[in-house]
Amino acid sequence: MNLEHHSRKTFYRRPFGAVPCGAAVRLRLAVESYAIPSKVECIVGNRAIPMYYVSEVNHNRLYECRFNAPDDEGLLWYCFRAEADGETAYYGNNSEFLGGRGQMYPEKPPVLFQITVYDRDFKTPEWLWDAVVYQIFPDRFNRAGDTPFHGIKREWGEQPFYKAEQFGGEYTADDFFGGNLEGIRQKLPYLKELGVGAVYLNPIFKSQSNHRYNTGDYETVDPLLGTNEEFRALAEEFKENGIRLILDGVFSHTGDDSRYFNKLGNYDSVGAYQSKDSPYYNWYAFRNWPDDYESWWGFTTLPNTNEMHPDYLDYVIKDNDSIIRRWLKAGASGWRLDVADELPDEFIKELRAAVKEQDPEAAVIGEVWEDASHKVSYGCQRQFFWGKSLDAVMNYVTRGAVLDFLVYGNAHRFVRRISSMVENYPKPALYTSLNLISSHDVPRALTVLSGAPPVDGMSRERQANWVISPEDRELALRRMALAVVLQMTVPGAPCIYYGDEAGAEGYTDPFNRGCYPWGRENLGLLDFHRKMTALYNGELTLRTGYFEPLMTYEDTTVYLRSLRRGKDVFGREGDSEGIVVAVNAGGRSVRLTVGLGRFGAYDAADMIEGDGLPLVDTKLDLDVEPMSFRLIKIKLGLNDPTDFD
């Protein structure tokens, strides 16, 4: 007996992907056996649903079942069981848990197929569907004017300190380069020319560290960056120029040196460390007050908060002038939640409700490193994409797929990893998640793409002294161009980490947090970024068109972004067209024939060269040189393809 089901082909599963609550679902299973099966059923959760014979296809008997998704949000897990030829066989997800074609098992599979069921009213900000996002680490982007300093003053462009002795014996991360809000404001023309539609700022609130993830005062912009009034003016000027600001919210912990904990006595307040009568005492979990308390990953400088305590909820979320609300009123257009998988689901849902009440178009973006649709943390199935929690995530899944493909090859695995996310994420979440290839928490993309040794096991000393050779840099720059193409053409909002566009390099913190190299930019890479963001901003197809893999060949992937019958995934209207994306990450040229018949393709043109290309029997012949890409715009007929291959 042989069984087959493919979760990304609507022949087997309709509709494709995540579904809203109550949606009708049809599942099919192909069975190849000598005898007519005595039983075929689909196991959905703990329920066995009988499947009925519908037809014979390619000498296989086809069985199907129909049911409605639950009225409540959540995840549906399913597999199949069939009895024939004196045996019982099961069919579940593949061992890599990537969806698509599954595999057979002798007993109930350990890996099941997933259907994400989300709130019918789930909607994400439309501006984020269309934005190129730019991430700024405020101390290191641009310095303007005379700014106050505490800690250790550094000269622009020096290597960040990375050893305890450089800080005087204890690693305090308080070396500052002087980047500030005025410096960001002065680079508004640069950001506009780069095609940026939103800026995500790493924390800006008062803190003793350069990274500011140990918050000292949520109510105050760090004086080293500027003032609250300067932030309001910055947000207003940026919004007038079509750029929104997203703030970083660190709510799972505060700094011990803060007005709330005040362990060092630097604030004019009664902190939780100082007195049990402190108004902030209930914010924290003391095992034995005052020195024994829960802290983030054991760092005593980062005491954990009791996020669900009413006092903390009121201050951060619920009050009319809560932290969440007041900064939206000050001009922010959303929040990025640090370590979202360490925040309770109920806290995030309360936060999102307050954000949307204050500004329905504001965004809530979470730091989640894995597939956010089925993320489990601390033993709990997270509800990130059920429609009442996050709008989007920092898309580390895409980052891993892109960089692994360009460094190690295997186009087929790249497509499967992207396709799994397309299958599992509700469209409102998929198309607003930030497609990053670098961030403040991971090595710079250029370093990874140079073939530098993996960071695991590397000492900080070795990281500090690592220099990309001229030969490896040339390779890295070629790969970087391909990474940008992929970043701009797979579903999601492209997110550029400051300096990536200029050729910045570096391993992990603090080497990935160096100063922007003003005056020393790689102008070729910068110009390429500008061309690609202009292309992205000018093509609805690339921003919110459907994604469909077409073929893979060794280290070359080919996929299509398209508007079906002239509409994107959200029903917005445009031309009936598609863009074929071909990326060759390998070392030799390939010639491919891409079949486009099912799309009704009747015209094709190279988007980079501007040349028309022949379509012979709706087939497109493509030559793709080593380490290069092709972008081909095609006109589509009235065909409405439904299979996702």
PESULHU-V206992 format. One record per backbone hydrogen bond with DSSP energy under -1.0 kcal/mol. CO is the residue of the C=O (numbers start at 1). NH is the residue of the N-H. Records with the same first field share a line. If there is no record, write none. Layout:
CO=NH ; NH
This chain:
2=32
4=30
5=102
6=9
8=644
9=12 ; 13
12=28
14=26
19=118
20=23
23=69
25=67
26=14
27=65
29=63
30=4
31=61
32=2
39=83
40=51
41=81
42=49
43=79
44=47
47=44
49=42
52=64
55=62
57=60
60=57
61=31
62=54 ; 55
63=29
64=52
65=27
67=25
70=22
74=117
76=115
77=45
78=113
79=43
80=91
81=41
82=89
83=38 ; 39
84=87
87=84
89=82
90=105
91=80
92=103
94=97
100=7
103=92
105=90
111=93
113=78
115=76
116=19
117=74
118=21
119=122
132=197 ; 198
133=496
134=200
135=498
136=202
137=140
139=179
140=516
142=180
152=176
155=158
163=166
164=167 ; 169
173=210
174=152
176=154
180=184
181=185
182=186
184=187
185=188
187=191
188=192
189=193
190=194
191=196
192=195
197=244
198=134
199=246
200=136
204=222
206=216 ; 217
215=255
216=259
217=220
220=206
222=225 ; 226
225=181
227=231
228=232
229=233
230=234
231=235
232=236
233=237
234=238
235=239
236=240
238=243
239=242
244=199
245=333
246=201
247=336
249=338
252=305
256=258 ; 263
258=262
260=272
261=273
267=269
271=275
275=278
278=281
280=283
281=284
283=306
285=294
288=292
292=287 ; 288
294=304
295=298
296=299
299=302
301=256
302=296
303=254
305=307
306=309
309=313
310=314
311=315
312=316
313=317 ; 318
314=319
315=323
316=324
319=322
322=326
323=327
325=329
326=330
327=332
328=331
333=363
334=247
335=365
336=249
337=367
339=342
340=343
344=348
345=349
346=350
347=351
348=352
349=353
350=354
351=355
352=356
353=357
354=358
355=359
359=362
363=335
364=391 ; 392
365=337
366=368 ; 394
375=382
377=380
380=377
383=386
386=119
392=366
393=434
394=396
395=399
396=400
397=401
398=402
399=403
400=404
401=405
402=406
403=407
404=408
405=409
410=414
411=415
412=416
413=417
414=418
415=419
416=420
417=421
418=422
419=423
420=424
421=425
426=429 ; 430
427=431
429=433
433=493
434=395 ; 436
435=495
444=448
445=449
447=452
448=451
455=458
459=463
460=464
461=465
469=473
470=474
471=475
472=476
473=477
474=478
475=479
476=480
477=481
478=482
479=483
480=484
481=485
482=486
483=487
484=488
486=490
493=435
494=133
496=135
497=500
499=502 ; 504
500=503
502=522
506=444
508=511
510=513
516=518
517=520
521=523
522=526
523=527
524=528
525=529
526=530
527=531
528=532
529=533
530=534
531=535
532=536
533=537
534=538
536=539
539=543
540=544
541=545
544=569
546=562
548=560
551=558
553=556
554=411
555=585
556=553
557=583
558=550 ; 551
559=581
560=548
561=579
562=546
564=567
566=574
567=564
568=571
572=568
575=577
576=636
577=563
578=634
579=561
580=632
581=559
582=630
583=557
586=627
590=624
592=622
594=620
596=599 ; 601
597=600
599=637
603=635
604=613
605=633
606=610
611=606
616=619
618=596
619=616
620=594
622=592
624=590
628=584
630=582
631=607
632=580
633=605
634=578
635=602
